[in-house]
């Protein structure tokens, strides 16, 4: 309807000077008129010029006072003509905002005597504020001083009105010619394509911007830590074996088969395939012997080691399972050729059958580093840890003795958190035991120092995340992924 009205009017007139007035005169909704103008302008039926007008309108508070009267008059009328009223009683009669503003304005106008008892100073007042507000509602403009006064009290505001003036365009016609956007099979079969007007293609128009990818905060921190390892000349271990045998995950690390970590309530065991069939038999026999009767200065655990336990498949509980494989391969290589010192690292997912809460998940990421060389000591470990963590921005470190089945000595690593103003545990470390290294084939002068920490904890601290489920898993807010800042670990 709006389209016919506009095109029909322009057939006999040069211009529609004001789309708002045109909508009013023709009983049309101005928004509908605006939409039609934009469409016709796009097809060059009309030329349109923007019109902007600023109109003074009442705010919500101003509309309220236009109806009920200004706060000062409401307060004045609530004060008895004779005598006085206590401030507390008067406050009960009025809205809190009206009472507060009314007291200030009525006292400023010298209409009332303020104190514990409030009384009138005059008997009659005019509500000039209400009169001004009603005049503005009727479309009248107040004087400059009045306007400034009402604006200062936030009773009025400027509202921008937008419309168009319209003239005929280069392709004007009294009625719009319907154009086809696509050449269809029906057009070709029926021959309609000969008489159809097709819409022109705008080859210079830009399409919608493509949605770009975003790096997860964990991936940002992970990549920065990888770069730190590389700068320290560490070599990344392959971490693509999520499924591991109990042998490499536990037994090769000199972890006894009755250890609580090997229970089903702590570890995810697989049902299919339930067991592995590929283990180095000579090495398995040496591991069995050291578990049962010891060796290399150890008494062992003194129990009957069971092959069926070692064969069980599981989701790896730590990336040290990868370390055990890599060290075994390195020891076998040293038997064929000369020993080569190595520095390895890995960062990848591990799985534990733990209750999920704000700091624990059943699936998380572990960072691990190790150095294999001759003559390594605890001093070397502390030195490497200080170098590594200083690159992460953690200069204040403390070490506390700890226990681990496959490291001796073992140390917990603490860093001083400036924001929390306390020491926070950040990782674990130690020297791999001879019971683990010697069965692999390493000579007695070869030692391995190692340490590990989670990827989630430093990421949560860095990005101010208090619940691990907001960082990793199905509850992650995609807005966090799109808007998280750069990771500057190892740069600052």
WOCORFEN-V871444 format. One record per backbone hydrogen bond with DSSP energy under -1.0 kcal/mol. NH is the residue of the N-H (numbers start at 1). CO is the residue of the C=O. Records with the same first field share a line. If there is no record, write none. Layout:
NH = CO / CO
This chain:
5 = 1
6 = 2
7 = 3
8 = 4
9 = 5
10 = 6
12 = 9
13 = 9
16 = 166
19 = 164
22 = 18
23 = 19
24 = 20
25 = 21
26 = 22
28 = 23
33 = 29
34 = 30
35 = 31
36 = 32
37 = 33
38 = 34
39 = 35
40 = 36
41 = 37
42 = 38
43 = 39
44 = 41
45 = 40
47 = 167
49 = 165
51 = 163
53 = 161
55 = 159
57 = 157
59 = 155
63 = 59
64 = 60
65 = 61
66 = 62
67 = 63
68 = 64
69 = 65
74 = 70
75 = 71
76 = 72
77 = 73
78 = 74
79 = 76
85 = 118
87 = 116
90 = 86
91 = 87
92 = 88
99 = 95
100 = 96
101 = 97
102 = 98
103 = 99
104 = 100
105 = 101
106 = 102
107 = 103
108 = 104
109 = 105
111 = 106
113 = 119
118 = 85
119 = 113
121 = 111
122 = 111
128 = 126
131 = 127
132 = 128
133 = 129
134 = 130
135 = 131
136 = 132
137 = 133
138 = 134
139 = 136
140 = 135
147 = 143
148 = 144
149 = 145
150 = 146
151 = 147
152 = 148
153 = 149
154 = 151
155 = 150
157 = 57
159 = 55
161 = 53
163 = 51
165 = 49
166 = 16
167 = 47
169 = 45
171 = 44
172 = 169
180 = 197
188 = 184
189 = 185
190 = 186
193 = 187
194 = 191
195 = 192
199 = 180
203 = 201
205 = 202
220 = 216
221 = 217
222 = 218
223 = 219
224 = 220
225 = 221
226 = 222
227 = 223
228 = 224
229 = 225
230 = 226
231 = 227
232 = 228
233 = 230
234 = 229
235 = 343
237 = 345
244 = 314
246 = 312
247 = 310
249 = 245
250 = 246
251 = 246
252 = 247
253 = 250
254 = 251
255 = 250
259 = 256
262 = 259
263 = 260
266 = 263
267 = 263
270 = 313
276 = 311
284 = 280
285 = 281
286 = 282
287 = 283
288 = 284
289 = 285
290 = 286
291 = 287
292 = 288
293 = 289
295 = 298
301 = 291
310 = 306
311 = 307
313 = 274
314 = 244
315 = 268
316 = 242
321 = 318
322 = 319
323 = 319
324 = 320
325 = 321
326 = 322
327 = 323
328 = 324
329 = 325
330 = 326
331 = 327
332 = 328
333 = 329
334 = 330
335 = 331
336 = 332
337 = 333
342 = 372
344 = 370
345 = 235
346 = 368
348 = 366
350 = 364
351 = 316
352 = 362
353 = 266
354 = 352
357 = 360
364 = 350
366 = 348
367 = 453
368 = 346
369 = 451
370 = 344
371 = 449
372 = 342
373 = 447
375 = 445
381 = 377
382 = 378
383 = 379
384 = 380
385 = 381
386 = 382
387 = 383
388 = 384
389 = 385
390 = 386
391 = 387
393 = 390
394 = 389
398 = 414
400 = 412
402 = 410
408 = 431
411 = 429
412 = 400
413 = 427
414 = 398
415 = 424
416 = 396
417 = 422
421 = 417
422 = 417
424 = 415
426 = 413
427 = 413
428 = 452
429 = 411
430 = 450
431 = 409
432 = 448
433 = 406
436 = 433
437 = 433
438 = 434
441 = 438
442 = 437
446 = 443
447 = 373
449 = 371
450 = 430
451 = 369
452 = 428
453 = 367
455 = 365
459 = 455
460 = 456
461 = 457
462 = 458
463 = 459
465 = 460
468 = 358
470 = 467
471 = 468
472 = 468
476 = 473
480 = 477
481 = 477
482 = 478
483 = 479
484 = 480
491 = 488
492 = 488
